[in-house]
Amino acid sequence: MKIIDTHCDALFRIQQSKRRMISKEPLRFNTSPELNTNLAYLKKGEVTVQFFAIFIMPDIPSDEKWQHALEQIDIFYTEILGEDPEMKHIKSWSDIDQLQDGEIGAVLTLEGADAFGNDLTKLRLLYQLGVLSIGLTWNNANLCADGIGEPRGGGLTTLGREVVTLNNERGVLTDVSHLSLQAFWDVMELAAYPIASHSNAYKLCANPRNLRDDQIKAMFERDAMIHVVFWPPFINHKRNDASLDDLLRHIDYLCSLGGVQNIGFGSDFDGISSFITGLEDSSKYQNLINVLLKHFTEDEVKGFAFQNFLNHRPKTSLK
């Protein structure tokens, strides 16, 4: 069954390996089994659209963050797209409909506005380079908003509001997955296209990164998507292990809150250090599908896997 995955950190891991921070030899998207998301794994797992996040560590000096972002974008263009003809750049949401059998769509996203600071010229360049989804923060605060790990818990700044408005104008998703509670509610007031690219249910796992019931209900009332994440500490409270059935509990709970048509997958592969048993990389996606088919109808599972996102993506996006 086809899969759309709305979050992975392969660009970050490849970049860090090139900077000799992770491995002795640079990781390669089309050859390195150490990546959870590589070309062979995507093919075997039947992933037809993969989102690739640009992510900058918060301890990178401010005057170096744009360079780090450019390095990851260069990897996206030269390695993800440039070396593998099966990988097709999704520059607008309608491009997904043009994918042929055997092709995999690649979507460029931004996890945290730190990359552009308060420079909207850089943000506009990111749009031009193909960024189709923007999370304003990671866990820390920046010039746009507070993240969920910031004790202050502030909401959107004036700059953050302007970024959401620009996203709306371009048909770009505004990702709420890492936002503080107040920033989440601010985004919900402003965003035309909110999404949680990789979040689970706080009720089942009280990790601050997960969404509370009122947040979940607000998302579903807006007909917005929530994509479940595969990191065990976001599935089982204060544990580094999880089973497919444990993830199923979160999907079932989201369905109980009215989200059967608003659920998708956002693995966070290459950004996580422990894994669901039987779902250790993108090649294992069909294991999850097989478990889901035992509990949900085929149409519901197709929805989780890809169709819900296709139904809820923005109708237009500027190339």
Buried (B, 14 or more C-beta within 10 A) or exposed (E): BBBBBBBBBBBBBBBBBBEEEBEEEBBBBBEBEBBBBBBBBBBBBBBBBBBBBBBBBBEBEEEEBBEBBBBBBEBBBEBBBEEBEBBBBBBBBBBBEEBEEEBBBBBBBBBBBBBBBBEEEBBEBBBEBBBBBBBBBBBBBBBBBBBBBBEEBBBBBEBBBBBBBBBBEBBBBBBBBBBBBBBBBBBBEBBBBBBBBBBBBBBBBEBBBBBBEEBBBBBBEBEBBBBBBBBBBBBBEEEEEBBBEBBBBBBBBBBEBEBBBBBBBBBBBBBBEEBBBBBBBBBBBBBBBEBBBEEBEEEBBBBBBBBBBBEBBBEEBEE
